[in-house]
């Protein structure tokens, strides 16, 4: 079985691939926007760091 070698066939495949990639990106943005990460231990504003490389959140929601 041979695949058709027309320009419209390959253009359709390219459009289908772009649609799949765009759909996957929309899904990732929706999931990232609707998820709420769990709170983790970090140095809060005004506290002293336990370790010299202690990181702190810019704005803590916990």
C-alpha positions in Angstrom: 0.0 0.0 0.0 1.4 3.3 -1.0 0.6 6.6 0.7 -0.7 9.4 -1.6 2.0 11.9 -2.5 -0.2 15.0 -2.9 0.6 18.3 -1.5 -2.8 18.4 0.3 -2.1 15.1 2.1 1.2 16.4 3.6 -0.3 19.7 4.4 -3.1 17.9 6.2 -0.6 15.8 8.2 1.2 19.0 9.2 -2.0 20.7 10.3 -3.0 17.6 12.3 0.4 17.5 14.0 0.1 21.3 14.9 -3.4 20.7 16.2 -2.2 17.9 18.5 0.7 20.0 19.8 -1.6 23.0 20.4 -4.2 20.7 22.2 -1.5 19.3 24.4 -0.3 22.8 25.3 -3.8 23.9 26.2 -4.2 20.9 28.4 -0.9 21.7 30.2 -1.9 25.3 30.8 -5.3 24.2 32.2 -3.8 21.7 34.5 -1.1 24.1 35.7 -3.7 26.8 36.4 -6.1 24.5 38.3 -3.6 22.7 40.5 -2.6 23.9 44.0 0.8 22.7 45.1 1.2 21.5 48.7 3.0 23.7 51.2 6.6 22.9 51.8 8.9 24.0 54.5 10.8 27.2 53.7 12.3 30.2 55.5 9.5 32.7 56.0 10.0 36.4 55.7 11.6 37.9 58.8 12.9 34.5 60.1 16.6 33.6 60.2 17.8 30.9 57.8 18.6 27.5 59.3 21.1 26.8 56.6 23.2 29.4 54.9 21.6 28.6 51.6 18.0 28.7 52.9 15.6 29.9 50.2 12.4 31.7 50.9 9.2 32.1 48.9 8.5 35.5 47.4 4.9 35.4 48.7 3.8 32.4 50.8 0.2 31.2 50.5 0.4 28.9 53.5 
